[in-house]
Amino acid sequence: MEMSKLNKKTFFIILLSSSLVSCSTFDSLRFWQNDDDVDPDEPKELLSFNEQRNINIEWDISFNGVNDLGSFKPGFSSENLFFADAEGNLISVQSSTGKENWKKQLNFLSSGVASGFGILVVSDIKGNVIALNQNDGSEIWSTNVKGEVLSTAAIDPKTVVVKTGSGELIGLEKTSGETLWSYRSKLPTLTIIGSSSPVIFDNKVFVTFDNGRLGVFDINSGFLLWDGAISYVSGTSELDNLIDADADPVVDGGLVYTTNYQGKLNIFDIAQKRSVWSYDVSSFFSPVVSRGMIIVSESNSNIKSFSAKSLEESWSNEDYLNRELSNPASFKGNLVFGDFEGYLHVIDPLNGKTIGRKKISKKPIKTLFSRSNSLYAIDEAFNLFSVSI
């Protein structure tokens, strides 16, 4: 059977429609139904809080296109920020002021900008991986990998690593774009559109796949060193068995932290090459490991935290249930989220309480990214905000 992909938004519409069809007949017979019944899928209203953090917009730039998946992330080098939108507008700006250095028009793109070791890497919708000079945007090489790349590339001094939407991991020579090695994962029949980015650490490539597994590869040869299941399928239907790992793995202190949809928060020990702890959770986002805490935003926007030392659950915050939270970002000791109404929320990672909030956009906030003294927010309409707290 041919593999098919669901956009996350489309997937939840299908899931909700299925629930409504199956329940509609029974609900019509419920004579006790109350007009005050609360819809469990209704976004939770924002609650008042004790403000302890101020949020300010330093600068913003508007781009073109629709950022449904939130896969367009900025790249950085020294004092510069590089960003591209889906229509191929690539720009270099001073990260502190937003002042333009240069801009370039490319083909329609499928993912954001990777930056490192003097080059930028982007991917277009035709499967071309393109390397450019950071100083002026001039093209260095272009290689077609015969598959759309939906996530940001990873770069080291010798190799550019990309992962295609069809689950193929490819190593390209950094100076020429020549294919050095490739690995194709086994994908389930149905997956959610979206893809995690590979992470390079200690000459190894850490990557999660749509089949719910973590793979660790030698960066020079592409040889699979070891792998492990983040979770296993346990349902009876294809929807029940969606266990996509769309979150980048987090490598920290000899451990790899992973999450997947309808799966687990799973911690792997690199030296032991195996899972050492897991907890049932469903998430599209990488966990945040900060201030002795492990924090996860679930797919329903519930937020859970665990002690990094004892691995016991610390606090849970349901104040933002169904508000379509963005990825969590750790910034200056704070935990920051965006939501579907364009708000930024600042949370104390030690107790889960909201300590700051500001509406910065009329569109949903899709991606947050922190870098030194600035936090960057990207909304669904490709507006890029530089924020200070």
C-alpha positions in Angstrom: 0.0 0.0 0.0 1.3 3.4 -0.9 2.3 5.6 2.0 0.3 8.8 2.5 0.8 11.8 4.6 -1.6 14.0 6.6 -1.1 17.6 7.4 -1.4 18.0 11.1 -4.4 20.4 10.8 -6.1 18.0 8.3 -5.4 15.1 10.6 -7.2 16.7 13.5 -10.1 17.7 11.4 -10.5 14.0 10.2 -10.2 12.8 13.8 -12.8 15.3 15.1 -15.2 14.5 12.2 -14.9 10.7 12.9 -15.7 11.4 16.6 -18.7 13.5 15.7 -20.1 11.0 13.3 -19.8 8.1 15.7 -21.4 10.1 18.6 -24.1 12.1 16.8 -26.8 9.4 16.8 -26.3 8.7 20.5 -26.1 12.4 21.4 -29.5 13.1 19.8 -31.1 10.7 22.3 -29.6 12.3 25.3 -32.6 14.0 26.9 -30.4 15.1 29.8 -28.1 17.1 27.5 -27.3 20.5 29.0 -26.6 23.6 27.0 -23.9 24.4 29.5 -22.0 21.2 28.6 -18.3 22.1 27.9 -16.8 21.0 24.6 -13.7 19.1 25.6 -12.0 20.3 22.4 -12.7 24.0 23.0 -9.6 26.1 23.5 -9.3 27.1 27.1 -10.0 30.8 27.9 -6.9 32.6 29.2 -6.7 33.0 33.0 -5.5 36.1 34.9 -1.9 35.8 36.3 0.6 37.7 38.4 2.8 39.5 35.8 6.5 39.3 36.6 8.0 39.5 33.1 7.6 42.1 30.4 7.6 41.1 26.7 8.8 43.7 24.1 9.0 43.5 20.3 12.4 44.8 19.2 11.8 44.5 15.5 9.7 42.5 13.0 9.9 41.6 9.3 7.0 40.4 7.1 7.6 37.6 4.5 5.3 35.8 2.1 3.4 32.5 2.1 1.7 30.3 4.6 3.7 28.6 7.4 1.3 25.8 8.3 3.9 23.3 9.6 6.1 25.7 11.4 9.1 24.1 9.8 10.8 27.3 8.6 13.4 28.2 11.2 16.1 30.9 11.1 19.8 30.3 10.9 22.5 32.3 12.7 26.1 33.2 12.3 28.0 35.7 14.4 25.8 38.8 14.5 23.6 37.9 11.6 20.3 36.1 11.2 19.2 34.3 8.0 15.6 33.5 7.2 13.6 32.3 4.2 9.9 31.9 3.5 8.0 29.3 1.4 8.1 31.5 -1.7 11.9 31.5 -1.8 12.7 34.9 -0.3 16.0 34.5 1.5 17.3 37.4 3.6 20.3 38.1 5.8 19.8 40.7 8.6 21.6 42.0 11.6 20.1 40.0 14.4 20.2 42.9 16.9 18.4 45.5 14.6 16.8 43.6 11.8 18.7 45.7 9.3 19.1 44.0 5.9 22.5 42.8 4.8 21.4 41.1 1.6 18.5 39.2 0.0 18.1 36.6 -2.7 15.2 35.1 -4.6 15.1 31.3 -4.8 12.6 28.7 -6.0 9.7 27.8 -3.7 11.2 26.3 -0.5 10.1 23.4 1.7 12.1 24.1 4.8 14.0 26.7 6.7 17.6 27.8 6.8 20.5 25.8 8.3 23.7 27.8 9.0 27.2 26.7 9.9 30.8 26.6 8.9 30.5 29.5 6.4 27.5 28.2 4.4 23.7 28.3 4.4 21.6 25.3 3.3 18.0 25.4 2.1 15.8 22.9 0.3 13.2 23.6 -2.4 10.0 21.8 -3.3 11.7 20.0 -6.2 14.1 18.1 -3.9 17.1 20.4 -4.5 19.4 20.9 -1.5 21.2 24.3 -2.1 24.3 25.6 -0.3 25.0 29.3 -0.4 27.7 31.7 0.8 26.8 33.4 4.1 28.4 36.6 3.1 26.4 37.4 0.0 23.9 34.5 -0.7 25.8 33.3 -3.8 25.2 29.7 -4.7 28.0 27.2 -4.0 26.3 24.0 -5.1 22.9 22.4 -5.6 22.1 18.7 -5.4 18.8 16.9 -6.1 18.1 14.3 -3.5 15.0 12.9 -5.3 12.7 13.8 -2.4 11.3 16.8 -0.7 13.2 17.9 2.5 10.7 19.1 5.1 13.2 19.8 7.9 16.3 21.9 8.5 19.6 20.4 7.5 22.4 19.7 9.9 26.0 20.9 9.1 29.4 19.9 10.3 32.9 20.8 8.9 32.7 18.1 6.3 29.1 17.0 5.9 25.6 18.3 5.3 22.9 15.9 6.5 19.3 16.1 5.3 16.2 14.0 5.8 13.6 13.7 3.2 9.8 13.4 3.7 10.0 9.8 2.5 12.3 8.9 5.5 15.7 8.9 3.7 18.7 10.3 5.6 21.4 11.6 3.3 25.0 12.8 3.9 26.3 15.3 1.3 29.9 16.5 1.0 30.0 20.1 2.4 32.1 21.7 -0.3 30.7 20.0 -3.4 27.2 18.6 -2.5 28.3 15.1 -3.6 26.3 12.3 -2.0 28.5 10.5 0.5 26.0 8.0 1.9 22.3 7.4 2.4 20.0 5.4 4.7 16.3 4.7 4.1 14.0 4.1 7.0 10.9 1.9 6.9 7.9 4.1 7.0 4.3 3.2 8.1 1.5 3.4 5.6 0.1 6.6 7.1 2.1 9.5 8.6 1.6 13.1 9.6 3.2 15.7 7.4 6.2 17.2 9.2 9.6 15.9 9.8 12.3 16.2 12.5 15.7 17.6 11.8 18.9 15.5 12.2 21.2 16.6 15.1 25.0 16.3 14.9 26.9 15.6 18.1 30.3 14.0 18.7 30.7 12.8 15.0 27.3 11.1 15.2 24.0 11.9 13.6 20.9 11.5 15.9 17.6 11.4 14.1 14.0 10.3 14.7 11.8 8.8 12.1 8.1 8.6 11.3 8.1 4.9 12.4 8.7 6.1 16.0 12.3 5.2 16.2 15.6 6.9 17.1 18.6 6.2 14.9 22.2 7.0 15.6 24.7 7.1 12.6 28.4 7.6 12.1 28.6 10.9 10.2 31.5 9.9 8.0 30.1 6.6 6.7 26.4 6.8 7.4 26.7 3.5 9.2 23.8 2.8 11.6 25.5 2.5 15.0 22.4 1.7 17.0 18.7 2.5 17.1 15.7 2.1 19.5 12.0 2.4 19.6 10.6 5.6 21.2 7.3 3.8 21.4 5.5 0.9 19.8 2.1 0.8 18.0 -0.7 -0.5 20.1 -3.9 0.5 18.3 -6.3 -1.4 15.9 -6.5 1.3 13.2 -4.1 3.3 11.1 -5.0 6.5 13.0 -4.5 4.7 16.3 -1.0 3.5 15.1 0.3 7.0 14.1 3.5 7.3 16.2 5.4 9.9 14.1 8.5 11.3 15.8 8.4 14.9 14.3 10.5 16.4 17.1 14.2 16.8 16.9 16.1 14.7 19.5 17.7 16.6 22.3 21.3 15.5 23.1 22.4 16.6 26.6 24.7 15.1 29.2 25.2 11.7 27.6 21.5 11.3 27.1 19.1 11.6 24.2 15.6 13.0 24.9 12.9 12.0 22.4 9.2 12.4 22.0 6.6 11.2 19.5 2.9 11.5 18.7 0.7 9.0 20.6 3.8 7.6 22.1 6.3 8.5 24.9 8.9 10.8 26.3 11.8 8.4 26.0 15.3 8.9 27.3 18.2 6.9 25.8 21.6 6.5 27.3 24.3 7.0 24.6 26.9 4.9 26.2 24.5 2.0 26.9 22.8 2.5 23.5 19.4 1.8 24.9 16.3 3.4 26.5 16.7 4.0 30.2 13.3 5.7 31.0 10.0 6.5 29.4 6.7 8.1 30.1 3.4 7.9 28.2 3.0 11.2 26.4 1.9 12.5 22.9 3.9 15.4 21.5 5.0 17.0 18.2 7.8 19.0 19.9 11.2 18.4 21.4 11.3 18.5 25.2 13.1 21.3 26.9 15.9 20.3 29.3 16.6 23.3 31.6 17.2 24.2 35.2 17.1 20.6 36.3 13.7 20.1 34.6 12.4 18.2 31.6 9.4 19.9 30.1 7.1 18.6 27.4 4.3 20.3 25.5 1.7 17.6 24.7 -0.3 17.5 21.4 -3.4 18.8 23.3 -1.3 21.7 24.7 -1.1 20.3 28.2 2.3 21.0 29.7 4.1 18.4 31.8 7.4 18.6 33.7 9.7 16.1 35.3 12.7 16.4 37.6 15.8 15.7 35.5 17.4 14.0 38.5 14.7 11.8 39.9 12.5 11.6 36.7 9.5 12.1 38.9 6.6 14.2 37.6 6.9 17.7 39.0 4.0 19.9 37.8 1.4 19.9 35.1 -0.2 23.0 33.6 -3.6 22.6 31.8 -4.2 26.4 31.5 -3.5 26.3 27.8 -5.5 23.1 26.9 -6.3 23.1 23.1 -4.7 26.4 22.5 -2.4 24.9 19.8 0.8 25.9 21.6 4.0 26.3 19.6 7.2 24.5 20.5 8.5 25.5 24.0 11.6 27.7 24.1 13.9 28.1 27.0 15.0 31.8 27.2 16.9 33.5 30.1 15.6 30.9 32.6 12.0 31.2 31.4 9.8 28.9 29.4 8.1 30.5 26.5 5.2 29.3 24.3 3.2 30.9 21.5 -0.5 30.1 20.8 -3.2 30.1 18.1 -4.3 33.6 18.9 -0.9 35.2 18.5 0.0 35.3 22.2 3.4 34.7 23.8 3.2 33.1 27.3 6.1 33.1 29.8 6.0 30.3 32.3 8.2 29.7 35.4 9.8 26.3 34.7 10.2 25.6 38.4 6.5 25.7 39.2 4.6 25.9 35.9 2.9 29.3 36.7 2.4 31.9 34.1 4.5 35.1 34.8 4.2 37.0 31.5 2.0 37.3 28.4 1.6 39.5 25.3 -0.3 39.3 22.0 2.3 40.0 19.3 0.3 38.8 16.2 -3.1 38.3 14.8 -2.0 34.9 13.4 -1.0 31.7 15.3 2.5 31.6 16.5 4.1 28.5 15.0 7.8 28.5 16.0 10.0 30.0 18.7 13.7 30.1 18.6 16.1 31.5 21.2 19.6 32.8 20.5 21.8 34.7 23.1 19.9 37.7 24.2 17.0 37.5 21.8 13.9 35.3 21.3 12.5 34.9 17.8 8.9 34.1 17.0 7.5 33.1 13.6 3.8 33.2 12.9 1.6 31.4 10.4 1.8 34.3 7.9 5.6 34.3 7.9 6.0 37.4 10.2 9.3 37.2 12.0 9.5 38.9 15.4 12.6 39.6 17.6 11.4 39.7 21.2 13.1 40.6 24.5 11.9 39.6 28.0 
